Amino acid sequence: MAAPRSMVFTAAVLLSCLALFSAFVPAPRVSAPVTAPMSGTATLSAATLLSPAAAQAADGDGVWIPALSAVGAGFAIGLAAIGSGVGQGIASGRCIDGISRQPEVADDLRGVLLLSLAFMESLTIYGLVIALVLLFANPLIK
């Protein structure tokens, strides 16, 4: 029973990825005609040198870098929030277990818990900063 459900979920993920990648259409590039045939090494070198230009497209109208930066910003803030939320939940649960077992050390545990929660929340803020840099001050965009 799990195999058909897994196949359905896998197909749904693949279709959503296909829809995501088909939504971004690169700007048309105008290429100069090649006058002389190039060797394999020269072709590889030219492709390596022109790949940043392909990402930017013609005249700086590229949509790939801003679009993928937005996707990266979403992953940055999403993973930071999920990781911090899970870590804070585990730490709080363990602190409550410790306080319930030894109520006399509640003050010590509470202080350590608040300090560790502050450090975990700072990692979430770092994810937010990375997301904001990718969205508004992206160093990859000219």
Disulfide bonds with the S-S distance in Angstrom:
none
